[in-house]
């Protein structure tokens, strides 16, 4: 079920030239799934040369033919969902049902960019002089270096690869070393769809070494990262030296405002489904709940009842509703934050402890009365923990929501259309969900503000991030 792991360079599946590897482990039991090869500097130079060479021919390939290949890759992903989803669950941990949904969503993203690449239109601009013709054309920015995290190992690589390819760019991607098999399955779909050799490379290794080597190269003209804020700032500094175009999708700490006119039971039911998806390891996961004091008891009671009833276990078990955290350091981080919150006065309503002594399991946890001084209220927990606090006025809720340097997603629950509109305008984020936690779709831009990054993925904006505008003027007699 878990196939041997390789690098993918210039159309060839291969080991690293220096023979270095690292183990990939199953987060549900710690067992080694495979040995992941590391790319040497020589391997990276070969990948850069292939990306440079292939960019010229891929750029010249018609949008029609690019669309045909990317769409075929999306179709192959759909055909292979029952083969890829178990790989995703084995290496990342999420329940097999969530894994199937993710692979299908990745295919939808690829199809969107395949289609949108054919509509990257320029425009004719009327000139002041009737003999001066002016037009604007859109061209691919150049070879791309892409870096992705482990929490969505199908969706995020698929999004970056397909956007780059649809724009006419070649791409070198370094997925997470903790979830390599899924990204390699995405790459194989592109290869089997007929993507020319060298247009896509997949490399692994020590992240800091890989990123510095690629970003120091003049070949790379565009950098895109989904990852942590510290890593984003490091890549931004490296990219600045070469004036490389940059898209950063970084961390979040999404507030949820539940107004007094909301149905607390319904709001809690929606919240639990969103909060514990992928064990809370989602950048847009709701992580700071602000509930009006008049409905706070009912909301907390229903939330805790549903959270405590979730079946936690190995994601390969169809009955599992929440799998393990992806790695031991996430368990340690969540455990530390909960202990800190309790020490500062928070109350554990349910959970608050590890589950079992094998694997990276932590119970779905609900805390109430968490003081703003607690680390959990200032740092992204990225785990199955929901701190719930009350508020008395919407101004207070907005101020507390905007108090952090994060600005990715926020959610509002209210029956008032006026309040929904006003709150969506006042929240300092890139994504707002009104009575819904659905803020990520292939057709709409995805990204944040402040320390959550800049640039957008998905939507027409996501394609434009890989293109540059060229103005052409012509004087005709």
C-alpha positions, -999 to 999 in steps of 0.1 A, spaced: 0 0 0 29 24 8 52 23 -23 90 30 -23 99 67 -22 119 86 -48 130 120 -60 116 130 -93 141 149 -114 141 156 -152 114 129 -157 132 102 -137 123 85 -104 156 81 -86 174 80 -53 196 109 -40 231 109 -54 247 108 -20 225 80 -6 211 100 24 176 90 36 153 96 65 124 74 78 88 83 73 66 72 102 30 63 107 17 88 133 -9 63 145 17 38 158 52 51 150 60 24 126 84 32 97 66 33 64 96 39 41 130 55 36 128 90 20 158 99 -2 175 133 2 185 154 -27 222 165 -27 234 198 -41 242 180 -73 207 167 -75 193 202 -69 215 216 -96 202 190 -120 166 199 -110 173 236 -116 189 229 -150 159 208 -160 134 234 -148 153 261 -167 155 241 -199 119 229 -198 105 263 -190 113 275 -225 93 247 -242 65 247 -217 60 284 -220 57 280 -257 31 252 -253 -4 264 -261 -28 270 -232 -50 244 -249 -24 217 -247 -14 226 -212 -50 224 -202 -54 190 -217 -24 176 -197 -34 191 -164 -70 180 -168 -59 145 -176 -38 145 -144 -69 156 -124 -89 127 -139 -61 103 -130 -62 115 -94 -99 108 -93 -94 74 -107 -67 66 -81 -84 80 -51 -88 46 -34 -50 40 -39 -38 75 -28 -61 81 2 -47 52 22 -12 65 16 -23 99 28 -38 84 60 -8 62 67 17 91 66 -5 120 79 -30 104 101 -64 119 91 -94 96 88 -96 77 56 -129 94 47 -112 128 51 -83 116 30 -106 106 1 -123 140 3 -89 157 1 -77 138 -29 -110 145 -47 -107 182 -38 -71 183 -51 -84 170 -84 -110 198 -85 -82 223 -78 -62 209 -107 -92 210 -131 -100 246 -121 -65 258 -130 -64 237 -161 -95 255 -173 -85 289 -160 -52 287 -178 -70 290 -211 -86 322 -200 -55 342 -189 -64 369 -213 -46 401 -220 -63 432 -234 -63 458 -261 -60 494 -248 -73 523 -270 -45 547 -277 -45 585 -277 -28 584 -310 -49 565 -336 -16 552 -351 -3 538 -318 -16 503 -310 -13 492 -274 -19 458 -259 -11 440 -226 -2 403 -226 2 379 -197 33 357 -196 45 331 -171 69 345 -145 95 317 -149 106 286 -130 89 282 -96 102 269 -63 73 256 -42 73 245 -5 44 228 12 34 216 47 23 182 59 -13 189 69 -29 187 34 -3 167 14 -26 163 -16 -44 196 -18 -15 220 -13 10 205 -37 -17 200 -63 -27 237 -59 8 250 -63 18 227 -92 -13 231 -112 -13 269 -109 23 271 -120 19 247 -149 -14 264 -161 4 297 -162 32 282 -183 58 279 -156 81 249 -147 81 239 -111 104 224 -85 84 214 -54 97 204 -20 68 188 -1 70 180 35 94 151 44 67 138 67 41 132 40 61 125 8 41 96 -6 9 117 -14 28 144 -31 47 118 -52 13 103 -62 2 137 -74 35 141 -94 30 106 -109 -5 116 -121 11 146 -140 38 123 -155 12 97 -166 -9 125 -181 19 133 -205 37 162 -188 71 167 -206 102 157 -186 117 185 -166 86 206 -162 80 192 -127 106 181 -102 100 168 -67 129 170 -42 133 163 -5 160 169 21 169 192 50 143 220 45 167 249 52 194 236 29 170 229 1 152 263 3 185 283 5 200 264 -25 170 269 -47 164 305 -38 200 314 -43 198 302 -79 190 328 -106 169 302 -123 141 305 -98 119 335 -105 89 327 -82 86 313 -47 55 300 -31 53 286 5 26 271 27 42 269 61 50 286 94 55 323 100 92 319 109 99 299 78 80 324 57 100 353 70 132 334 62 122 327 27 111 363 22 146 374 31 162 349 8 138 359 -20 145 396 -16 182 391 -26 171 380 -60 139 401 -62 119 369 -67 81 371 -67 67 356 -35 34 341 -23 32 332 14 4 313 30 13 311 67 -2 305 100 -36 316 114 -54 318 147 -90 321 135 -115 338 158 -152 328 158 -178 353 170 -211 338 180 -237 365 185 -265 365 209 -291 359 182 -275 327 171 -289 292 179 -263 280 203 -269 243 196 -267 247 158 -236 269 161 -219 244 183 -226 215 160 -211 233 130 -181 244 152 -173 209 163 -173 196 127 -149 223 117 -127 224 148 -117 187 149 -113 182 112 -78 168 107 -74 169 145 -74 207 143 -43 208 121 -58 232 96 -45 268 91 -81 281 89 -93 260 118 -115 279 142 -93 284 172 -106 312 194 -143 311 202 -160 343 214 -196 336 224 -221 361 237 -225 355 275 -263 350 271 -258 318 251 -224 308 264 -236 279 288 -257 262 261 -230 266 235 -202 251 257 -224 223 269 -234 211 234 -198 217 221 -183 196 249 -209 168 245 -202 164 208 -164 167 212 -163 140 239 -183 116 218 -159 117 189 -142 84 182 -104 89 182 -82 62 166 -62 50 137 -74 68 105 -74 36 86 -104 24 108 -136 36 89 -152 43 123 -125 68 133 -138 104 134 -105 120 145 -70 105 139 -37 112 155 -17 144 154 9 142 126 40 141 147 51 139 184 61 176 185 25 186 179 13 165 209 40 181 230 30 216 219 -7 210 225 -1 194 259 21 223 269 -5 249 258 -33 232 277 -12 230 309 -3 267 306 -39 277 301 -51 257 331 -23 271 352 -35 306 343 -72 298 353 -88 281 323 -113 252 330 -111 219 312 -146 210 301 -136 179 283 -104 162 272 -71 178 281 -50 147 280 -32 122 257 -50 91 245 -32 58 249 5 53 249 11 44 213 9 70 185 3 107 186 -32 108 200 -46 137 220 -83 139 231 -106 165 216 -104 192 242 -127 221 252 -116 248 276 -136 277 289 -126 309 306 -92 310 290 -74 343 299 -59 363 271 -25 359 288 -25 322 281 -2 310 253 -31 293 236 -48 327 230 -17 342 214 -1 312 196 -17 290 171 -24 257 188 -27 237 156 -44 208 174 -77 195 187 -82 222 213 -111 248 215 -107 277 239 -142 293 244 -146 326 261 -177 349 265 -182 385 255 -208 411 263 -205 435 233 -196 430 197 -170 458 199 -152 437 226 -154 406 204 -140 424 174 -112 440 194 -101 407 208 -104 390 174 -81 416 158 -57 418 187 -32 392 173 -7 396 144 -25 368 125 -50 375 98 -60 345 78 -96 335 86 -124 346 109 -160 334 113 -192 351 124 -225 336 134 -255 358 135 -290 360 121 -287 397 114 -276 406 79 -266 440 90 -243 427 117 -229 401 95 -219 427 69 -205 451 94 -185 425 112 -170 411 80 -158 446 72 -142 451 106 -123 418 109 -86 421 98 -84 389 78 -82 376 43 -111 351 46 -144 356 64 -171 329 68 -206 341 76 -226 314 93 -203 289 75 -168 275 79 -164 270 41 -139 296 30 -116 275 7 -128 265 -28 -109 263 -61 -128 292 -75 -121 318 -48 -88 334 -36 -72 320 -5 -47 338 17 -43 362 46 -29 395 58 -5 407 85 17 378 97 -5 353 79 13 361 47 5 378 14 -5 369 -21 -34 346 -30 -38 310 -41 -68 296 -60 -93 317 -80 -81 339 -109 -58 356 -84 -40 323 -78 -33 319 -115 -22 356 -118 4 350 -90 24 330 -115 22 355 -143 36 389 -153 21 416 -175 39 428 -206 29 460 -224 35 461 -261 30 493 -281 33 495 -319 33 526 -342 17 519 -375 18 541 -405 
